[in-house]
Amino acid sequence: MSTAFRIPMSGRSTDEDHRVSSPLELLFDLTFVVAIAQVAAQLAHAGEQGHLLEKLWPYLMVFFAIWWAWMNFTWFASAYDTDDVPYRLMTMLQMGGVLVLAAGVPDAFEEQSFTAIIVGYLVMRLALVGQWLRAAAEHRDGRRTALRYAGGVAAVQVLWVAWGFVPASVAVWFFPLGVLLELLVPVWAERPGMTSWHAHHIAERYGLFTIIVLGESVSASAIGVQGALAAHGVSASLVWIAAAGLVLLFALWWLYFLEPAAEGLRSKRERAFFWGYGHYFVFSSLAALGAGLEVAVQLGGAHSGGSTDTAAGYAIAIPVAVFLLCLYVLHAPLVPEVVIRPLKTAAALVLTLLLPLASSLIGLVGVTLGIAAVAAALVAATLWDRARATRRDERARTPAAP
């Protein structure tokens, strides 16, 4: 398929048929595979050293930068993707910024130095500002919104650059302020008129990013298995934990795609901010789960126990609980009735958070198997509910015999 040199950036239709992710968007996502792998690896390393809580805040900070850069590109592309030569080159520039950010992740965790991350973020944001300025120049109806985006993104970026030069006692307040301003820019920018993002395209993009994060969790588990095999050889506990981790990740993938979002986003566009922003917790919890599973397989191979097993159990249980809670909270405002029943979600949450407390009795293997079983049972119960609802609807449509 040939690429036009330049196509006017006039805004895509919200009702465009068969709108799917472009090959360029899929290539763009691959740079985030690198970034997420870096941040998950650092969190797993902190967990293995017993410093998980200490490194949780840097993890959340860096993950915000990764997620926010992806999110801004995704929503802009949904409204203004022209796939012409200038658009592709600007996207390549953003990809370069992501790779620079990823290279700075180890320093952020080990030295509390965010210089490379700030530089990478600056590259990404300047490219995004350029895209918004082009949209303002070529899309008359959306000019005010595009200019607000360009100005807002540029202004907040000044704050992030300043963050790298202020004393540590002051810098601690810069990050929450920067996050707040970043989240407010789209809300303020869209007041003159909402951009023409495509609901089904956005739902697909978020689903693909969920798969990317789950894939990184699979990779983290594999790294943990490799390390455990090299250090301690094959053991039953290692095999059971690795198998339970795979079942757990598969069940979480299944649960995510049981809840449809596209039609809800299309009919309730005003709730897109809540749904889109809330996915920060979905994505960050899944990436943290990968780190927790890596730690678990390492400890399982070493046959450790006691309080270490409890901590490792919660490194799995808390991300799973956050994911399950967010799955309900984010979809409930979009649809008349959520697919996964609230009471079943609540029961799964309680069981997931209680299981690590029993680690002294069932060990880390039992905790991991139990959490995986809870997630799998939630999938099975939801499928059973759907099958019953389908049969009930079919009976209701079937006319009674005379």
Secondary structure as UniProt FT lines:
FT   TURN            14..15
FT   TURN            17..18
FT   HELIX           23..48
FT   TURN            49..50
FT   HELIX           52..80
FT   HELIX           85..103
FT   HELIX           105..110
FT   HELIX           115..138
FT   HELIX           140..142
FT   HELIX           143..163
FT   TURN            164..165
FT   HELIX           168..189
FT   HELIX           199..232
FT   HELIX           236..258
FT   HELIX           262..267
FT   HELIX           269..271
FT   HELIX           272..302
FT   HELIX           307..331
FT   TURN            332..334
FT   HELIX           342..354
FT   HELIX           355..358
FT   HELIX           359..397
//
